[in-house]
């Protein structure tokens, strides 16, 4: 099992910044990918950004140039730096860990952007 704990969510004004953190513990393998997904009210969960063990990143088009995903050298913590936040970024943000076909999710952290 892998446990994921997110933090850093909150209320921010449009144009502001937040930094989300996700700490992973448990049966963590060296080769894995971690990422952030989000789910807004009434909408499906969607990919925000992912990062592999080798540092390869992917981003949703809607956040490119505004959000940056990174991870520590041990591979246990991943961050999401969110700049120039918009009202449409309001959602619950979930951390995900994936390795050898296993997927684990955190419980989520709420980000609210006021316009």
Phi and psi restraints in degrees (range 20) as a CNS / XPLOR table:
assign (resid 1 and name C) (resid 2 and name N)
       (resid 2 and name CA) (resid 2 and name C) 1.0 -124.6 20.0 2
assign (resid 2 and name N) (resid 2 and name CA)
       (resid 2 and name C) (resid 3 and name N) 1.0 130.1 20.0 2
assign (resid 2 and name C) (resid 3 and name N)
       (resid 3 and name CA) (resid 3 and name C) 1.0 -105.0 20.0 2
assign (resid 3 and name N) (resid 3 and name CA)
       (resid 3 and name C) (resid 4 and name N) 1.0 137.1 20.0 2
assign (resid 3 and name C) (resid 4 and name N)
       (resid 4 and name CA) (resid 4 and name C) 1.0 -124.8 20.0 2
assign (resid 4 and name N) (resid 4 and name CA)
       (resid 4 and name C) (resid 5 and name N) 1.0 130.8 20.0 2
assign (resid 4 and name C) (resid 5 and name N)
       (resid 5 and name CA) (resid 5 and name C) 1.0 -125.8 20.0 2
assign (resid 5 and name N) (resid 5 and name CA)
       (resid 5 and name C) (resid 6 and name N) 1.0 116.9 20.0 2
assign (resid 5 and name C) (resid 6 and name N)
       (resid 6 and name CA) (resid 6 and name C) 1.0 -94.6 20.0 2
assign (resid 6 and name N) (resid 6 and name CA)
       (resid 6 and name C) (resid 7 and name N) 1.0 154.1 20.0 2
assign (resid 6 and name C) (resid 7 and name N)
       (resid 7 and name CA) (resid 7 and name C) 1.0 -155.7 20.0 2
assign (resid 7 and name N) (resid 7 and name CA)
       (resid 7 and name C) (resid 8 and name N) 1.0 166.1 20.0 2
assign (resid 7 and name C) (resid 8 and name N)
       (resid 8 and name CA) (resid 8 and name C) 1.0 106.5 20.0 2
assign (resid 8 and name N) (resid 8 and name CA)
       (resid 8 and name C) (resid 9 and name N) 1.0 -6.1 20.0 2
assign (resid 8 and name C) (resid 9 and name N)
       (resid 9 and name CA) (resid 9 and name C) 1.0 -71.4 20.0 2
assign (resid 9 and name N) (resid 9 and name CA)
       (resid 9 and name C) (resid 10 and name N) 1.0 170.8 20.0 2
assign (resid 9 and name C) (resid 10 and name N)
       (resid 10 and name CA) (resid 10 and name C) 1.0 162.0 20.0 2
assign (resid 10 and name N) (resid 10 and name CA)
       (resid 10 and name C) (resid 11 and name N) 1.0 -165.9 20.0 2
assign (resid 10 and name C) (resid 11 and name N)
       (resid 11 and name CA) (resid 11 and name C) 1.0 -102.4 20.0 2
assign (resid 11 and name N) (resid 11 and name CA)
       (resid 11 and name C) (resid 12 and name N) 1.0 130.8 20.0 2
assign (resid 11 and name C) (resid 12 and name N)
       (resid 12 and name CA) (resid 12 and name C) 1.0 -143.3 20.0 2
assign (resid 12 and name N) (resid 12 and name CA)
       (resid 12 and name C) (resid 13 and name N) 1.0 150.7 20.0 2
assign (resid 12 and name C) (resid 13 and name N)
       (resid 13 and name CA) (resid 13 and name C) 1.0 -78.8 20.0 2
assign (resid 13 and name N) (resid 13 and name CA)
       (resid 13 and name C) (resid 14 and name N) 1.0 155.4 20.0 2
assign (resid 13 and name C) (resid 14 and name N)
       (resid 14 and name CA) (resid 14 and name C) 1.0 -55.5 20.0 2
assign (resid 14 and name N) (resid 14 and name CA)
       (resid 14 and name C) (resid 15 and name N) 1.0 135.2 20.0 2
assign (resid 14 and name C) (resid 15 and name N)
       (resid 15 and name CA) (resid 15 and name C) 1.0 92.6 20.0 2
assign (resid 15 and name N) (resid 15 and name CA)
       (resid 15 and name C) (resid 16 and name N) 1.0 -10.5 20.0 2
assign (resid 15 and name C) (resid 16 and name N)
       (resid 16 and name CA) (resid 16 and name C) 1.0 -84.0 20.0 2
assign (resid 16 and name N) (resid 16 and name CA)
       (resid 16 and name C) (resid 17 and name N) 1.0 -173.6 20.0 2
assign (resid 16 and name C) (resid 17 and name N)
       (resid 17 and name CA) (resid 17 and name C) 1.0 -131.8 20.0 2
assign (resid 17 and name N) (resid 17 and name CA)
       (resid 17 and name C) (resid 18 and name N) 1.0 152.6 20.0 2
assign (resid 17 and name C) (resid 18 and name N)
       (resid 18 and name CA) (resid 18 and name C) 1.0 -144.4 20.0 2
assign (resid 18 and name N) (resid 18 and name CA)
       (resid 18 and name C) (resid 19 and name N) 1.0 154.7 20.0 2
assign (resid 18 and name C) (resid 19 and name N)
       (resid 19 and name CA) (resid 19 and name C) 1.0 -126.8 20.0 2
assign (resid 19 and name N) (resid 19 and name CA)
       (resid 19 and name C) (resid 20 and name N) 1.0 118.1 20.0 2
assign (resid 19 and name C) (resid 20 and name N)
       (resid 20 and name CA) (resid 20 and name C) 1.0 -93.6 20.0 2
assign (resid 20 and name N) (resid 20 and name CA)
       (resid 20 and name C) (resid 21 and name N) 1.0 145.9 20.0 2
assign (resid 20 and name C) (resid 21 and name N)
       (resid 21 and name CA) (resid 21 and name C) 1.0 -125.6 20.0 2
assign (resid 21 and name N) (resid 21 and name CA)
       (resid 21 and name C) (resid 22 and name N) 1.0 149.3 20.0 2
assign (resid 21 and name C) (resid 22 and name N)
       (resid 22 and name CA) (resid 22 and name C) 1.0 -139.1 20.0 2
assign (resid 22 and name N) (resid 22 and name CA)
       (resid 22 and name C) (resid 23 and name N) 1.0 119.0 20.0 2
assign (resid 22 and name C) (resid 23 and name N)
       (resid 23 and name CA) (resid 23 and name C) 1.0 -105.5 20.0 2
assign (resid 23 and name N) (resid 23 and name CA)
       (resid 23 and name C) (resid 24 and name N) 1.0 126.1 20.0 2
assign (resid 23 and name C) (resid 24 and name N)
       (resid 24 and name CA) (resid 24 and name C) 1.0 -104.4 20.0 2
assign (resid 24 and name N) (resid 24 and name CA)
       (resid 24 and name C) (resid 25 and name N) 1.0 142.5 20.0 2
assign (resid 24 and name C) (resid 25 and name N)
       (resid 25 and name CA) (resid 25 and name C) 1.0 -146.4 20.0 2
assign (resid 25 and name N) (resid 25 and name CA)
       (resid 25 and name C) (resid 26 and name N) 1.0 163.0 20.0 2
assign (resid 25 and name C) (resid 26 and name N)
       (resid 26 and name CA) (resid 26 and name C) 1.0 107.4 20.0 2
assign (resid 26 and name N) (resid 26 and name CA)
       (resid 26 and name C) (resid 27 and name N) 1.0 -141.7 20.0 2
assign (resid 26 and name C) (resid 27 and name N)
       (resid 27 and name CA) (resid 27 and name C) 1.0 -83.8 20.0 2
assign (resid 27 and name N) (resid 27 and name CA)
       (resid 27 and name C) (resid 28 and name N) 1.0 76.6 20.0 2
assign (resid 27 and name C) (resid 28 and name N)
       (resid 28 and name CA) (resid 28 and name C) 1.0 -95.6 20.0 2
assign (resid 28 and name N) (resid 28 and name CA)
       (resid 28 and name C) (resid 29 and name N) 1.0 127.2 20.0 2
assign (resid 28 and name C) (resid 29 and name N)
       (resid 29 and name CA) (resid 29 and name C) 1.0 -95.1 20.0 2
assign (resid 29 and name N) (resid 29 and name CA)
       (resid 29 and name C) (resid 30 and name N) 1.0 155.4 20.0 2
assign (resid 29 and name C) (resid 30 and name N)
       (resid 30 and name CA) (resid 30 and name C) 1.0 -62.5 20.0 2
assign (resid 30 and name N) (resid 30 and name CA)
       (resid 30 and name C) (resid 31 and name N) 1.0 -41.0 20.0 2
assign (resid 30 and name C) (resid 31 and name N)
       (resid 31 and name CA) (resid 31 and name C) 1.0 -94.6 20.0 2
assign (resid 31 and name N) (resid 31 and name CA)
       (resid 31 and name C) (resid 32 and name N) 1.0 113.5 20.0 2
assign (resid 31 and name C) (resid 32 and name N)
       (resid 32 and name CA) (resid 32 and name C) 1.0 -158.9 20.0 2
assign (resid 32 and name N) (resid 32 and name CA)
       (resid 32 and name C) (resid 33 and name N) 1.0 172.1 20.0 2
assign (resid 32 and name C) (resid 33 and name N)
       (resid 33 and name CA) (resid 33 and name C) 1.0 -130.3 20.0 2
assign (resid 33 and name N) (resid 33 and name CA)
       (resid 33 and name C) (resid 34 and name N) 1.0 146.1 20.0 2
assign (resid 33 and name C) (resid 34 and name N)
       (resid 34 and name CA) (resid 34 and name C) 1.0 -127.2 20.0 2
assign (resid 34 and name N) (resid 34 and name CA)
       (resid 34 and name C) (resid 35 and name N) 1.0 154.3 20.0 2
assign (resid 34 and name C) (resid 35 and name N)
       (resid 35 and name CA) (resid 35 and name C) 1.0 -163.2 20.0 2
assign (resid 35 and name N) (resid 35 and name CA)
       (resid 35 and name C) (resid 36 and name N) 1.0 174.6 20.0 2
assign (resid 35 and name C) (resid 36 and name N)
       (resid 36 and name CA) (resid 36 and name C) 1.0 -120.4 20.0 2
assign (resid 36 and name N) (resid 36 and name CA)
       (resid 36 and name C) (resid 37 and name N) 1.0 135.4 20.0 2
assign (resid 36 and name C) (resid 37 and name N)
       (resid 37 and name CA) (resid 37 and name C) 1.0 -125.8 20.0 2
assign (resid 37 and name N) (resid 37 and name CA)
       (resid 37 and name C) (resid 38 and name N) 1.0 162.9 20.0 2
assign (resid 37 and name C) (resid 38 and name N)
       (resid 38 and name CA) (resid 38 and name C) 1.0 -142.8 20.0 2
assign (resid 38 and name N) (resid 38 and name CA)
       (resid 38 and name C) (resid 39 and name N) 1.0 154.9 20.0 2
assign (resid 38 and name C) (resid 39 and name N)
       (resid 39 and name CA) (resid 39 and name C) 1.0 -138.2 20.0 2
assign (resid 39 and name N) (resid 39 and name CA)
       (resid 39 and name C) (resid 40 and name N) 1.0 115.9 20.0 2
assign (resid 39 and name C) (resid 40 and name N)
       (resid 40 and name CA) (resid 40 and name C) 1.0 -89.1 20.0 2
assign (resid 40 and name N) (resid 40 and name CA)
       (resid 40 and name C) (resid 41 and name N) 1.0 158.7 20.0 2
assign (resid 40 and name C) (resid 41 and name N)
       (resid 41 and name CA) (resid 41 and name C) 1.0 -55.6 20.0 2
assign (resid 41 and name N) (resid 41 and name CA)
       (resid 41 and name C) (resid 42 and name N) 1.0 128.8 20.0 2
assign (resid 41 and name C) (resid 42 and name N)
       (resid 42 and name CA) (resid 42 and name C) 1.0 77.2 20.0 2
assign (resid 42 and name N) (resid 42 and name CA)
       (resid 42 and name C) (resid 43 and name N) 1.0 5.9 20.0 2
assign (resid 42 and name C) (resid 43 and name N)
       (resid 43 and name CA) (resid 43 and name C) 1.0 -123.0 20.0 2
assign (resid 43 and name N) (resid 43 and name CA)
       (resid 43 and name C) (resid 44 and name N) 1.0 164.1 20.0 2
assign (resid 43 and name C) (resid 44 and name N)
       (resid 44 and name CA) (resid 44 and name C) 1.0 -79.6 20.0 2
assign (resid 44 and name N) (resid 44 and name CA)
       (resid 44 and name C) (resid 45 and name N) 1.0 156.5 20.0 2
assign (resid 44 and name C) (resid 45 and name N)
       (resid 45 and name CA) (resid 45 and name C) 1.0 -66.8 20.0 2
assign (resid 45 and name N) (resid 45 and name CA)
       (resid 45 and name C) (resid 46 and name N) 1.0 137.0 20.0 2
assign (resid 45 and name C) (resid 46 and name N)
       (resid 46 and name CA) (resid 46 and name C) 1.0 -132.2 20.0 2
assign (resid 46 and name N) (resid 46 and name CA)
       (resid 46 and name C) (resid 47 and name N) 1.0 153.7 20.0 2
assign (resid 46 and name C) (resid 47 and name N)
       (resid 47 and name CA) (resid 47 and name C) 1.0 -70.8 20.0 2
assign (resid 47 and name N) (resid 47 and name CA)
       (resid 47 and name C) (resid 48 and name N) 1.0 138.3 20.0 2
assign (resid 47 and name C) (resid 48 and name N)
       (resid 48 and name CA) (resid 48 and name C) 1.0 -106.7 20.0 2
assign (resid 48 and name N) (resid 48 and name CA)
       (resid 48 and name C) (resid 49 and name N) 1.0 -55.5 20.0 2
assign (resid 48 and name C) (resid 49 and name N)
       (resid 49 and name CA) (resid 49 and name C) 1.0 -162.8 20.0 2
assign (resid 49 and name N) (resid 49 and name CA)
       (resid 49 and name C) (resid 50 and name N) 1.0 149.3 20.0 2
assign (resid 49 and name C) (resid 50 and name N)
       (resid 50 and name CA) (resid 50 and name C) 1.0 -135.2 20.0 2
assign (resid 50 and name N) (resid 50 and name CA)
       (resid 50 and name C) (resid 51 and name N) 1.0 159.8 20.0 2
assign (resid 50 and name C) (resid 51 and name N)
       (resid 51 and name CA) (resid 51 and name C) 1.0 -146.0 20.0 2
assign (resid 51 and name N) (resid 51 and name CA)
       (resid 51 and name C) (resid 52 and name N) 1.0 134.2 20.0 2
assign (resid 51 and name C) (resid 52 and name N)
       (resid 52 and name CA) (resid 52 and name C) 1.0 -91.3 20.0 2
assign (resid 52 and name N) (resid 52 and name CA)
       (resid 52 and name C) (resid 53 and name N) 1.0 175.7 20.0 2
assign (resid 52 and name C) (resid 53 and name N)
       (resid 53 and name CA) (resid 53 and name C) 1.0 -60.3 20.0 2
assign (resid 53 and name N) (resid 53 and name CA)
       (resid 53 and name C) (resid 54 and name N) 1.0 -28.1 20.0 2
assign (resid 53 and name C) (resid 54 and name N)
       (resid 54 and name CA) (resid 54 and name C) 1.0 -88.8 20.0 2
assign (resid 54 and name N) (resid 54 and name CA)
       (resid 54 and name C) (resid 55 and name N) 1.0 0.3 20.0 2
assign (resid 54 and name C) (resid 55 and name N)
       (resid 55 and name CA) (resid 55 and name C) 1.0 88.9 20.0 2
assign (resid 55 and name N) (resid 55 and name CA)
       (resid 55 and name C) (resid 56 and name N) 1.0 8.0 20.0 2
assign (resid 55 and name C) (resid 56 and name N)
       (resid 56 and name CA) (resid 56 and name C) 1.0 -74.3 20.0 2
assign (resid 56 and name N) (resid 56 and name CA)
       (resid 56 and name C) (resid 57 and name N) 1.0 131.0 20.0 2
assign (resid 56 and name C) (resid 57 and name N)
       (resid 57 and name CA) (resid 57 and name C) 1.0 -117.8 20.0 2
assign (resid 57 and name N) (resid 57 and name CA)
       (resid 57 and name C) (resid 58 and name N) 1.0 151.7 20.0 2
assign (resid 57 and name C) (resid 58 and name N)
       (resid 58 and name CA) (resid 58 and name C) 1.0 -133.2 20.0 2
assign (resid 58 and name N) (resid 58 and name CA)
       (resid 58 and name C) (resid 59 and name N) 1.0 149.4 20.0 2
assign (resid 58 and name C) (resid 59 and name N)
       (resid 59 and name CA) (resid 59 and name C) 1.0 -136.3 20.0 2
assign (resid 59 and name N) (resid 59 and name CA)
       (resid 59 and name C) (resid 60 and name N) 1.0 148.1 20.0 2
assign (resid 59 and name C) (resid 60 and name N)
       (resid 60 and name CA) (resid 60 and name C) 1.0 -68.6 20.0 2
assign (resid 60 and name N) (resid 60 and name CA)
       (resid 60 and name C) (resid 61 and name N) 1.0 146.2 20.0 2
assign (resid 60 and name C) (resid 61 and name N)
       (resid 61 and name CA) (resid 61 and name C) 1.0 -57.3 20.0 2
assign (resid 61 and name N) (resid 61 and name CA)
       (resid 61 and name C) (resid 62 and name N) 1.0 -33.2 20.0 2
assign (resid 61 and name C) (resid 62 and name N)
       (resid 62 and name CA) (resid 62 and name C) 1.0 -69.5 20.0 2
assign (resid 62 and name N) (resid 62 and name CA)
       (resid 62 and name C) (resid 63 and name N) 1.0 -16.2 20.0 2
assign (resid 62 and name C) (resid 63 and name N)
       (resid 63 and name CA) (resid 63 and name C) 1.0 -117.1 20.0 2
assign (resid 63 and name N) (resid 63 and name CA)
       (resid 63 and name C) (resid 64 and name N) 1.0 -5.1 20.0 2
assign (resid 63 and name C) (resid 64 and name N)
       (resid 64 and name CA) (resid 64 and name C) 1.0 -57.3 20.0 2
assign (resid 64 and name N) (resid 64 and name CA)
       (resid 64 and name C) (resid 65 and name N) 1.0 134.5 20.0 2
assign (resid 64 and name C) (resid 65 and name N)
       (resid 65 and name CA) (resid 65 and name C) 1.0 85.4 20.0 2
assign (resid 65 and name N) (resid 65 and name CA)
       (resid 65 and name C) (resid 66 and name N) 1.0 -11.1 20.0 2
assign (resid 65 and name C) (resid 66 and name N)
       (resid 66 and name CA) (resid 66 and name C) 1.0 -116.2 20.0 2
assign (resid 66 and name N) (resid 66 and name CA)
       (resid 66 and name C) (resid 67 and name N) 1.0 -35.0 20.0 2
assign (resid 66 and name C) (resid 67 and name N)
       (resid 67 and name CA) (resid 67 and name C) 1.0 -109.9 20.0 2
assign (resid 67 and name N) (resid 67 and name CA)
       (resid 67 and name C) (resid 68 and name N) 1.0 147.1 20.0 2
assign (resid 67 and name C) (resid 68 and name N)
       (resid 68 and name CA) (resid 68 and name C) 1.0 -134.4 20.0 2
assign (resid 68 and name N) (resid 68 and name CA)
       (resid 68 and name C) (resid 69 and name N) 1.0 126.7 20.0 2
assign (resid 68 and name C) (resid 69 and name N)
       (resid 69 and name CA) (resid 69 and name C) 1.0 -101.4 20.0 2
assign (resid 69 and name N) (resid 69 and name CA)
       (resid 69 and name C) (resid 70 and name N) 1.0 142.7 20.0 2
assign (resid 69 and name C) (resid 70 and name N)
       (resid 70 and name CA) (resid 70 and name C) 1.0 -151.1 20.0 2
assign (resid 70 and name N) (resid 70 and name CA)
       (resid 70 and name C) (resid 71 and name N) 1.0 166.3 20.0 2
assign (resid 70 and name C) (resid 71 and name N)
       (resid 71 and name CA) (resid 71 and name C) 1.0 -145.5 20.0 2
assign (resid 71 and name N) (resid 71 and name CA)
       (resid 71 and name C) (resid 72 and name N) 1.0 159.8 20.0 2
assign (resid 71 and name C) (resid 72 and name N)
       (resid 72 and name CA) (resid 72 and name C) 1.0 -81.6 20.0 2
assign (resid 72 and name N) (resid 72 and name CA)
       (resid 72 and name C) (resid 73 and name N) 1.0 167.8 20.0 2
assign (resid 72 and name C) (resid 73 and name N)
       (resid 73 and name CA) (resid 73 and name C) 1.0 -65.7 20.0 2
assign (resid 73 and name N) (resid 73 and name CA)
       (resid 73 and name C) (resid 74 and name N) 1.0 -27.7 20.0 2
assign (resid 73 and name C) (resid 74 and name N)
       (resid 74 and name CA) (resid 74 and name C) 1.0 -77.3 20.0 2
assign (resid 74 and name N) (resid 74 and name CA)
       (resid 74 and name C) (resid 75 and name N) 1.0 -16.5 20.0 2
assign (resid 74 and name C) (resid 75 and name N)
       (resid 75 and name CA) (resid 75 and name C) 1.0 79.0 20.0 2
assign (resid 75 and name N) (resid 75 and name CA)
       (resid 75 and name C) (resid 76 and name N) 1.0 13.0 20.0 2
assign (resid 75 and name C) (resid 76 and name N)
       (resid 76 and name CA) (resid 76 and name C) 1.0 -97.7 20.0 2
assign (resid 76 and name N) (resid 76 and name CA)
       (resid 76 and name C) (resid 77 and name N) 1.0 -14.4 20.0 2
assign (resid 76 and name C) (resid 77 and name N)
       (resid 77 and name CA) (resid 77 and name C) 1.0 -130.5 20.0 2
assign (resid 77 and name N) (resid 77 and name CA)
       (resid 77 and name C) (resid 78 and name N) 1.0 136.8 20.0 2
assign (resid 77 and name C) (resid 78 and name N)
       (resid 78 and name CA) (resid 78 and name C) 1.0 -127.6 20.0 2
assign (resid 78 and name N) (resid 78 and name CA)
       (resid 78 and name C) (resid 79 and name N) 1.0 143.6 20.0 2
assign (resid 78 and name C) (resid 79 and name N)
       (resid 79 and name CA) (resid 79 and name C) 1.0 -121.7 20.0 2
assign (resid 79 and name N) (resid 79 and name CA)
       (resid 79 and name C) (resid 80 and name N) 1.0 155.7 20.0 2
assign (resid 79 and name C) (resid 80 and name N)
       (resid 80 and name CA) (resid 80 and name C) 1.0 -131.2 20.0 2
assign (resid 80 and name N) (resid 80 and name CA)
       (resid 80 and name C) (resid 81 and name N) 1.0 107.6 20.0 2
assign (resid 80 and name C) (resid 81 and name N)
       (resid 81 and name CA) (resid 81 and name C) 1.0 -86.9 20.0 2
assign (resid 81 and name N) (resid 81 and name CA)
       (resid 81 and name C) (resid 82 and name N) 1.0 120.3 20.0 2
assign (resid 81 and name C) (resid 82 and name N)
       (resid 82 and name CA) (resid 82 and name C) 1.0 -116.1 20.0 2
assign (resid 82 and name N) (resid 82 and name CA)
       (resid 82 and name C) (resid 83 and name N) 1.0 115.8 20.0 2
assign (resid 82 and name C) (resid 83 and name N)
       (resid 83 and name CA) (resid 83 and name C) 1.0 -115.9 20.0 2
assign (resid 83 and name N) (resid 83 and name CA)
       (resid 83 and name C) (resid 84 and name N) 1.0 164.2 20.0 2
assign (resid 83 and name C) (resid 84 and name N)
       (resid 84 and name CA) (resid 84 and name C) 1.0 49.8 20.0 2
assign (resid 84 and name N) (resid 84 and name CA)
       (resid 84 and name C) (resid 85 and name N) 1.0 47.9 20.0 2
assign (resid 84 and name C) (resid 85 and name N)
       (resid 85 and name CA) (resid 85 and name C) 1.0 -65.1 20.0 2
assign (resid 85 and name N) (resid 85 and name CA)
       (resid 85 and name C) (resid 86 and name N) 1.0 145.9 20.0 2
assign (resid 85 and name C) (resid 86 and name N)
       (resid 86 and name CA) (resid 86 and name C) 1.0 -121.0 20.0 2
assign (resid 86 and name N) (resid 86 and name CA)
       (resid 86 and name C) (resid 87 and name N) 1.0 162.1 20.0 2
assign (resid 86 and name C) (resid 87 and name N)
       (resid 87 and name CA) (resid 87 and name C) 1.0 -57.3 20.0 2
assign (resid 87 and name N) (resid 87 and name CA)
       (resid 87 and name C) (resid 88 and name N) 1.0 -35.2 20.0 2
assign (resid 87 and name C) (resid 88 and name N)
       (resid 88 and name CA) (resid 88 and name C) 1.0 -72.8 20.0 2
assign (resid 88 and name N) (resid 88 and name CA)
       (resid 88 and name C) (resid 89 and name N) 1.0 -4.9 20.0 2
assign (resid 88 and name C) (resid 89 and name N)
       (resid 89 and name CA) (resid 89 and name C) 1.0 -83.4 20.0 2
assign (resid 89 and name N) (resid 89 and name CA)
       (resid 89 and name C) (resid 90 and name N) 1.0 -6.6 20.0 2
assign (resid 89 and name C) (resid 90 and name N)
       (resid 90 and name CA) (resid 90 and name C) 1.0 -61.1 20.0 2
assign (resid 90 and name N) (resid 90 and name CA)
       (resid 90 and name C) (resid 91 and name N) 1.0 123.6 20.0 2
assign (resid 90 and name C) (resid 91 and name N)
       (resid 91 and name CA) (resid 91 and name C) 1.0 -177.5 20.0 2
assign (resid 91 and name N) (resid 91 and name CA)
       (resid 91 and name C) (resid 92 and name N) 1.0 170.7 20.0 2
assign (resid 91 and name C) (resid 92 and name N)
       (resid 92 and name CA) (resid 92 and name C) 1.0 -88.2 20.0 2
assign (resid 92 and name N) (resid 92 and name CA)
       (resid 92 and name C) (resid 93 and name N) 1.0 127.3 20.0 2
assign (resid 92 and name C) (resid 93 and name N)
       (resid 93 and name CA) (resid 93 and name C) 1.0 -102.1 20.0 2
assign (resid 93 and name N) (resid 93 and name CA)
       (resid 93 and name C) (resid 94 and name N) 1.0 128.6 20.0 2
assign (resid 93 and name C) (resid 94 and name N)
       (resid 94 and name CA) (resid 94 and name C) 1.0 -115.6 20.0 2
assign (resid 94 and name N) (resid 94 and name CA)
       (resid 94 and name C) (resid 95 and name N) 1.0 139.2 20.0 2
assign (resid 94 and name C) (resid 95 and name N)
       (resid 95 and name CA) (resid 95 and name C) 1.0 -92.6 20.0 2
assign (resid 95 and name N) (resid 95 and name CA)
       (resid 95 and name C) (resid 96 and name N) 1.0 141.9 20.0 2
assign (resid 95 and name C) (resid 96 and name N)
       (resid 96 and name CA) (resid 96 and name C) 1.0 -131.4 20.0 2
assign (resid 96 and name N) (resid 96 and name CA)
       (resid 96 and name C) (resid 97 and name N) 1.0 139.3 20.0 2
assign (resid 96 and name C) (resid 97 and name N)
       (resid 97 and name CA) (resid 97 and name C) 1.0 -117.3 20.0 2
assign (resid 97 and name N) (resid 97 and name CA)
       (resid 97 and name C) (resid 98 and name N) 1.0 134.5 20.0 2
assign (resid 97 and name C) (resid 98 and name N)
       (resid 98 and name CA) (resid 98 and name C) 1.0 -137.2 20.0 2
assign (resid 98 and name N) (resid 98 and name CA)
       (resid 98 and name C) (resid 99 and name N) 1.0 134.7 20.0 2
assign (resid 98 and name C) (resid 99 and name N)
       (resid 99 and name CA) (resid 99 and name C) 1.0 -164.3 20.0 2
assign (resid 99 and name N) (resid 99 and name CA)
       (resid 99 and name C) (resid 100 and name N) 1.0 137.0 20.0 2
assign (resid 99 and name C) (resid 100 and name N)
       (resid 100 and name CA) (resid 100 and name C) 1.0 45.0 20.0 2
assign (resid 100 and name N) (resid 100 and name CA)
       (resid 100 and name C) (resid 101 and name N) 1.0 44.5 20.0 2
assign (resid 100 and name C) (resid 101 and name N)
       (resid 101 and name CA) (resid 101 and name C) 1.0 81.6 20.0 2
assign (resid 101 and name N) (resid 101 and name CA)
       (resid 101 and name C) (resid 102 and name N) 1.0 -3.6 20.0 2
assign (resid 101 and name C) (resid 102 and name N)
       (resid 102 and name CA) (resid 102 and name C) 1.0 -95.9 20.0 2
assign (resid 102 and name N) (resid 102 and name CA)
       (resid 102 and name C) (resid 103 and name N) 1.0 140.4 20.0 2
assign (resid 102 and name C) (resid 103 and name N)
       (resid 103 and name CA) (resid 103 and name C) 1.0 -127.9 20.0 2
assign (resid 103 and name N) (resid 103 and name CA)
       (resid 103 and name C) (resid 104 and name N) 1.0 134.8 20.0 2
assign (resid 103 and name C) (resid 104 and name N)
       (resid 104 and name CA) (resid 104 and name C) 1.0 -131.9 20.0 2
assign (resid 104 and name N) (resid 104 and name CA)
       (resid 104 and name C) (resid 105 and name N) 1.0 146.0 20.0 2
assign (resid 104 and name C) (resid 105 and name N)
       (resid 105 and name CA) (resid 105 and name C) 1.0 -123.7 20.0 2
assign (resid 105 and name N) (resid 105 and name CA)
       (resid 105 and name C) (resid 106 and name N) 1.0 147.5 20.0 2
assign (resid 105 and name C) (resid 106 and name N)
       (resid 106 and name CA) (resid 106 and name C) 1.0 -82.0 20.0 2
assign (resid 106 and name N) (resid 106 and name CA)
       (resid 106 and name C) (resid 107 and name N) 1.0 177.3 20.0 2
assign (resid 106 and name C) (resid 107 and name N)
       (resid 107 and name CA) (resid 107 and name C) 1.0 -85.2 20.0 2
assign (resid 107 and name N) (resid 107 and name CA)
       (resid 107 and name C) (resid 108 and name N) 1.0 -12.2 20.0 2
assign (resid 107 and name C) (resid 108 and name N)
       (resid 108 and name CA) (resid 108 and name C) 1.0 98.4 20.0 2
assign (resid 108 and name N) (resid 108 and name CA)
       (resid 108 and name C) (resid 109 and name N) 1.0 155.2 20.0 2
assign (resid 108 and name C) (resid 109 and name N)
       (resid 109 and name CA) (resid 109 and name C) 1.0 -136.4 20.0 2
assign (resid 109 and name N) (resid 109 and name CA)
       (resid 109 and name C) (resid 110 and name N) 1.0 135.8 20.0 2
assign (resid 109 and name C) (resid 110 and name N)
       (resid 110 and name CA) (resid 110 and name C) 1.0 -85.6 20.0 2
assign (resid 110 and name N) (resid 110 and name CA)
       (resid 110 and name C) (resid 111 and name N) 1.0 130.4 20.0 2
assign (resid 110 and name C) (resid 111 and name N)
       (resid 111 and name CA) (resid 111 and name C) 1.0 -116.3 20.0 2
assign (resid 111 and name N) (resid 111 and name CA)
       (resid 111 and name C) (resid 112 and name N) 1.0 123.6 20.0 2
assign (resid 111 and name C) (resid 112 and name N)
       (resid 112 and name CA) (resid 112 and name C) 1.0 -122.5 20.0 2
assign (resid 112 and name N) (resid 112 and name CA)
       (resid 112 and name C) (resid 113 and name N) 1.0 122.9 20.0 2
assign (resid 112 and name C) (resid 113 and name N)
       (resid 113 and name CA) (resid 113 and name C) 1.0 -111.5 20.0 2
assign (resid 113 and name N) (resid 113 and name CA)
       (resid 113 and name C) (resid 114 and name N) 1.0 117.6 20.0 2
assign (resid 113 and name C) (resid 114 and name N)
       (resid 114 and name CA) (resid 114 and name C) 1.0 -90.8 20.0 2
assign (resid 114 and name N) (resid 114 and name CA)
       (resid 114 and name C) (resid 115 and name N) 1.0 139.9 20.0 2
